[in-house]
Every structure is written in C-alpha cells, then in structure tokens.
C-alpha cells in the first residue's frame, strides 16, 4: 500500500488546490452517500496526514478520513490553476512513482463523468478529485479523529520534539522482530514494506532481532534514517534509497532498477557485499534483506 510519504504529498496537494474552497462532495458509487451529504457545501480548512491516514477538516469541524489501503487511489484534474500530481495511490510502479502532473484544462467546464467505482468526488470551482478503492472513507467527528490518532505511533515526517524518544521506547519494550515492529503503525506510523527493508539494510540490522534487543543507539539510528529517507520521498514523489554513485544513468535520476538496495532484488547480488539478496515472508508480507550485511 502507499507509504507515508505519499499520504503526506496527498495532504499537501489537497491543501494547495482545495484549501479554503467550498466543495461539492458526492458519492457516484453510492457507498459514501450519507457521508457526502454531511460534508457537501462546506469549505476545506486543513488537510493533514499522520502515517498512512489522511484527514480533511471542513469548516463545520467534521473530517473526511481516508486510508488508501492496498488498492486506493486519488485522481485529480482541473483548470490551469490546478497544479499537482494527476494520480497518487494504486496502481504503483516500483518506488511508488506517482502519475502527474495534472493536465491543465484552460477551458475547464467541470469534472468529467465518473469512471469506475468512485467512492467520493470532491469538486471546487477550479478542479476535482476522485477516490477509488480505499480501505477507509468516512465522515468523522473531531473525537473520532483523535481516537484514530491515539492508536498511532509517532510519524517520522512530523518528527516533533519527543517523537524520537517515543519511538525508541515503543520499539524496545517489545520482543517482536524489529522487521514486524517497523511496520506496526502503533510503533511507527507511515512505514511500509519498502522503507522497512531499506532502512534495516542501510543500518545493517538483522530483521529478526527482537525489539527488546535493539540498543538505544541503534533504535535512534533507525528513526533518524527513516526520517531522512521518507523526507526524500516527500520531496521526490518516489522512494529512492541508493546514492547517485550506484545509478546507471550517471547520477541524474535513479532508474527504478537502481533505486533500492534490497527491495525486490531477491536473487541478485547485494550492492554492498555481493551476497545474494534474500526474500522470505514475515507477518504475511515479503521481507527483503542481505544475509551478508544484516546477520
């Protein structure tokens, strides 16, 4: 599913193109009709993300809460003032490269007819956004939004005072394998399979090490590297964890095949030590790691 950097980019795009604007909210598919009725006609005040959760706050203090899950995606369009990516979410290429930019319509006359199962449609005077396939799409109260937030661990992309220490505490109090803990949203919000594999490799951590066996220094390095790599993802709109020296095009842009150290490179030699990269399942998700660098 889309990792936290994509959801933060979504929040930024919603704020840029819909912030302060009155929105018509509908549910062409019909599954969100009751929620759309609660939100339509109100203005978007703020778009925020925490981990993989997106919150759109309206001027009457109700929220549209969206979790894209494995198959969710937002599509956007509008006039020449409507900027940003044309699609964020599934389907995705390696590295979660998003589609874009929006193709501006100088003679914009409104959104096109809905295509497919559009759960919710947001329309302003300048553009539109369609949501399909999300795991969660709900109109919720501030108390309900706070309850969702209360179940989540710190978000590396917020990196607020005390977040690093809280992550270390949550990680080290559990005997579960660190590879599982990094994707436990109550421990660390926003990390998915790619960042999990890449950060563990970059910090040379055995994925099966219990969290309680991770010393504070190593836990701190995991946090710091997650902050750095996810921040790069927000900036670039894709996940690249390798340095330009490893890029086959001369270092201008990372080709997809060169963007990662271990993710989806099972059976290939490790870029650092030459050992064959391994792949197994842990917690019903594929785990990629280097038996030479991380054991």
C-alpha positions as CSV (number, residue, x, y, z in Angstrom):
1,X,0.0,0.0,0.0
2,X,1.1,3.6,-0.4
3,X,3.6,4.5,2.3
4,X,3.6,7.6,4.5
5,X,5.4,9.9,2.1
6,X,2.6,9.5,-0.5
7,X,-0.1,10.4,2.0
8,X,1.8,13.5,3.1
9,X,2.1,14.5,-0.5
10,X,-1.6,14.0,-0.9
11,X,-2.3,16.2,2.1
12,X,-0.1,18.9,0.7
13,X,-1.8,18.7,-2.7
14,X,-5.3,18.9,-1.1
15,X,-4.2,21.9,0.9
16,X,-2.8,23.6,-2.2
17,X,-5.7,23.1,-4.6
18,X,-8.7,22.9,-2.2
19,X,-7.7,24.8,0.9
20,X,-10.2,27.4,1.8
21,X,-12.6,26.5,-1.0
22,X,-16.2,25.4,-0.8
23,X,-16.5,21.8,-2.0
24,X,-19.3,19.8,-3.5
25,X,-19.0,16.3,-2.1
26,X,-20.7,13.4,-3.7
27,X,-20.5,9.6,-4.0
28,X,-21.1,8.5,-7.6
29,X,-20.7,4.9,-6.5
30,X,-23.3,5.4,-3.7
31,X,-21.3,3.8,-0.9
32,X,-20.4,7.1,0.7
33,X,-23.7,8.9,0.0
34,X,-24.6,9.6,3.7
35,X,-21.1,10.8,4.5
36,X,-21.0,13.0,1.4
37,X,-24.3,14.6,2.5
38,X,-22.6,15.6,5.8
39,X,-19.7,17.3,4.0
40,X,-21.0,18.9,0.8
41,X,-21.3,22.6,0.7
42,X,-18.6,23.2,3.3
43,X,-15.1,24.6,2.9
44,X,-11.9,22.6,3.4
45,X,-10.0,24.2,6.3
46,X,-7.0,21.9,6.6
47,X,-5.5,18.7,5.0
48,X,-3.2,16.7,7.2
49,X,-1.5,13.3,7.3
50,X,-0.3,11.1,10.1
51,X,1.3,7.9,8.9
52,X,-0.9,6.4,6.2
53,X,-4.0,8.2,7.4
54,X,-5.4,11.3,5.6
55,X,-7.6,13.8,7.3
56,X,-9.5,16.6,5.5
57,X,-11.0,19.0,8.0
58,X,-14.0,21.1,7.0
59,X,-15.3,24.4,8.3
60,X,-18.0,22.7,10.4
61,X,-15.4,20.6,12.2
62,X,-16.2,17.3,10.5
63,X,-13.4,15.3,8.9
64,X,-13.1,13.2,5.8
65,X,-10.9,10.3,6.9
66,X,-9.2,8.2,4.2
67,X,-6.9,5.2,4.4
68,X,-6.0,4.1,0.9
69,X,-5.1,0.5,1.8
70,X,-3.7,-1.7,-0.9
71,X,-5.9,-0.5,-3.8
72,X,-7.0,3.0,-3.0
73,X,-6.0,6.0,-5.2
74,X,-6.9,9.6,-5.8
75,X,-7.2,11.1,-9.2
76,X,-7.2,14.9,-9.9
77,X,-8.0,17.3,-12.7
78,X,-8.9,20.9,-13.3
79,X,-8.1,24.2,-14.9
80,X,-4.7,25.9,-15.5
81,X,-4.6,27.0,-11.8
82,X,-5.0,23.4,-10.5
83,X,-1.5,22.0,-10.0
84,X,0.0,18.8,-8.7
85,X,0.0,15.1,-9.5
86,X,-2.8,13.6,-11.5
87,X,-2.8,10.4,-9.5
88,X,-1.5,9.3,-6.1
89,X,-2.0,5.8,-4.8
90,X,-2.5,2.4,-6.5
91,X,-1.6,1.1,-9.1
92,X,2.0,1.9,-8.4
93,X,5.4,1.2,-10.1
94,X,8.4,0.2,-8.1
95,X,9.4,3.1,-5.9
96,X,5.8,4.4,-5.7
97,X,6.3,6.8,-8.5
98,X,3.1,8.8,-8.8
99,X,1.4,9.9,-12.0
100,X,1.5,13.6,-12.9
101,X,1.4,16.4,-13.3
102,X,-2.3,17.3,-13.8
103,X,-3.0,18.1,-17.4
104,X,-4.5,21.7,-17.2
105,X,-7.8,22.3,-18.9
106,X,-7.9,26.0,-19.9
107,X,-11.5,25.6,-21.0
108,X,-12.4,23.8,-17.8
109,X,-16.2,23.3,-17.6
110,X,-16.3,20.9,-14.7
111,X,-15.3,17.3,-13.8
112,X,-15.7,14.5,-16.4
113,X,-18.3,11.8,-16.0
114,X,-17.2,9.4,-13.2
115,X,-15.3,6.3,-14.5
116,X,-15.4,3.2,-12.4
117,X,-16.4,2.9,-8.8
118,X,-15.8,6.4,-7.5
119,X,-16.3,6.3,-3.7
120,X,-16.2,10.0,-3.2
121,X,-15.8,13.0,-5.5
122,X,-14.7,16.5,-4.4
123,X,-15.4,19.4,-6.7
124,X,-14.3,23.1,-6.4
125,X,-14.7,25.9,-8.8
126,X,-11.2,25.1,-10.2
127,X,-10.9,21.3,-10.1
128,X,-11.9,17.9,-8.9
129,X,-10.6,14.8,-7.0
130,X,-12.0,11.2,-7.2
131,X,-11.3,8.5,-4.7
132,X,-11.5,4.8,-5.6
133,X,-10.7,1.6,-3.8
134,X,-9.9,2.9,-0.4
135,X,-10.0,0.7,2.7
136,X,-11.4,3.6,4.8
137,X,-13.5,6.5,3.7
138,X,-15.6,8.1,6.5
139,X,-17.0,11.4,7.7
140,X,-16.0,11.6,11.3
141,X,-16.1,13.9,14.3
142,X,-13.1,15.5,16.0
143,X,-13.4,13.0,18.8
144,X,-13.3,10.1,16.3
145,X,-10.3,11.7,14.5
146,X,-8.5,12.0,17.9
147,X,-9.2,8.3,18.6
148,X,-7.7,7.2,15.3
149,X,-4.6,9.4,16.0
150,X,-4.4,7.9,19.5
151,X,-3.8,4.4,18.1
152,X,-0.8,5.5,16.1
153,X,2.8,5.8,16.9
154,X,5.0,8.8,16.0
155,X,5.2,9.9,12.4
156,X,8.8,10.4,11.2
157,X,7.6,13.0,8.8
158,X,6.4,15.2,11.6
159,X,9.5,14.5,13.7
160,X,8.2,16.5,16.6
161,X,10.1,17.0,19.9
162,X,9.9,13.7,21.8
163,X,8.9,11.6,18.8
164,X,12.3,10.0,18.5
165,X,12.4,9.0,22.2
166,X,8.8,7.7,22.0
167,X,9.7,5.5,19.0
168,X,12.7,4.1,20.8
169,X,10.6,3.4,23.9
170,X,7.8,1.6,21.9
171,X,10.3,-0.4,19.8
172,X,12.4,-1.6,22.8
173,X,9.6,-2.6,25.0
174,X,8.5,-5.4,22.6
175,X,10.1,-8.8,22.0
176,X,8.7,-8.9,18.5
177,X,11.1,-9.0,15.5
178,X,12.2,-5.5,14.5
179,X,11.0,-6.1,10.9
180,X,7.5,-6.5,12.2
181,X,7.7,-3.6,14.6
182,X,8.8,-1.1,11.9
183,X,5.5,-1.8,10.1
184,X,3.4,-1.8,13.2
185,X,1.6,1.5,12.9
186,X,1.2,1.7,16.7
187,X,5.0,1.8,16.9
188,X,5.9,3.8,13.9
189,X,3.3,5.5,11.6
190,X,3.8,5.5,7.9
191,X,6.4,2.9,7.2
192,X,5.6,0.2,4.7
193,X,7.4,-2.7,3.1
194,X,9.9,-0.6,1.0
195,X,11.1,1.7,3.8
196,X,11.2,-1.2,6.2
197,X,13.5,-3.3,4.1
198,X,15.7,-0.4,3.0
199,X,16.2,1.2,6.4
200,X,17.1,-2.1,8.0
201,X,19.6,-2.8,5.3
202,X,21.1,0.7,5.5
203,X,21.6,0.4,9.2
204,X,22.8,-3.2,9.0
205,X,20.2,-4.6,11.4
206,X,19.2,-8.2,11.4
207,X,15.4,-8.2,10.6
208,X,14.7,-10.9,13.1
209,X,16.3,-9.1,16.1
210,X,13.7,-8.7,18.9
211,X,12.9,-5.0,19.5
212,X,13.9,-5.5,23.2
213,X,17.4,-6.5,22.0
214,X,17.9,-3.3,19.9
215,X,20.1,-0.9,21.9
216,X,19.1,2.8,22.2
217,X,21.8,3.9,19.8
218,X,20.7,1.5,17.0
219,X,17.0,2.4,17.6
220,X,17.8,6.0,17.3
221,X,19.7,5.4,14.0
222,X,16.6,3.6,12.7
223,X,14.5,6.6,13.5
224,X,16.9,9.1,12.0
225,X,17.3,7.1,8.8
226,X,13.6,6.7,8.4
227,X,13.1,10.5,8.8
228,X,15.8,11.1,6.2
229,X,14.6,8.6,3.6
230,X,10.9,9.4,4.0
231,X,11.6,13.1,3.8
232,X,13.4,12.5,0.5
233,X,10.2,10.6,-0.6
234,X,8.0,13.6,0.1
235,X,10.4,15.8,-1.9
236,X,10.8,13.5,-4.9
237,X,7.4,11.7,-5.0
238,X,9.1,8.3,-5.1
239,X,11.3,6.1,-2.8
240,X,15.0,6.2,-3.7
241,X,17.4,4.9,-1.0
242,X,20.6,4.4,-3.0
243,X,23.2,7.1,-3.7
244,X,23.8,8.6,-7.1
245,X,27.1,6.6,-7.4
246,X,25.0,3.5,-7.9
247,X,22.7,4.9,-10.6
248,X,23.4,3.6,-14.1
249,X,22.4,6.8,-15.9
250,X,25.3,8.8,-14.5
251,X,23.6,10.1,-11.4
252,X,20.9,12.5,-12.7
253,X,17.9,10.4,-11.8
254,X,17.7,7.0,-10.3
255,X,16.3,4.4,-12.7
256,X,13.7,2.1,-11.0
257,X,16.2,-0.8,-11.2
258,X,18.8,1.2,-9.2
259,X,16.5,2.9,-6.7
260,X,16.8,0.4,-3.8
261,X,19.4,-1.7,-2.1
262,X,17.3,-4.9,-1.4
263,X,13.6,-4.3,-2.1
264,X,12.5,-6.6,-4.9
265,X,16.2,-7.6,-5.5
266,X,16.0,-11.1,-4.3
267,X,18.3,-13.4,-6.1
268,X,20.6,-10.5,-7.2
269,X,24.0,-9.7,-5.6
270,X,24.0,-7.3,-2.8
271,X,25.2,-3.8,-3.9
272,X,27.5,-3.7,-0.9
273,X,28.9,-7.2,-0.3
274,X,27.9,-9.3,-3.3
275,X,25.9,-11.8,-1.2
276,X,22.7,-12.9,-2.9
277,X,19.7,-10.9,-1.6
278,X,17.2,-13.0,0.2
279,X,13.4,-12.9,0.4
280,X,11.0,-14.5,2.8
281,X,7.6,-13.8,4.4
282,X,7.2,-12.3,7.8
283,X,3.8,-11.2,9.1
284,X,2.2,-12.2,5.7
285,X,4.4,-9.6,3.9
286,X,7.5,-10.2,1.8
287,X,10.8,-9.3,3.5
288,X,13.9,-8.5,1.5
289,X,17.4,-8.5,3.2
290,X,21.0,-9.2,2.7
291,X,22.2,-12.3,4.7
292,X,25.8,-10.9,4.4
293,X,25.3,-7.4,5.6
294,X,22.5,-8.0,8.1
295,X,23.4,-11.2,10.0
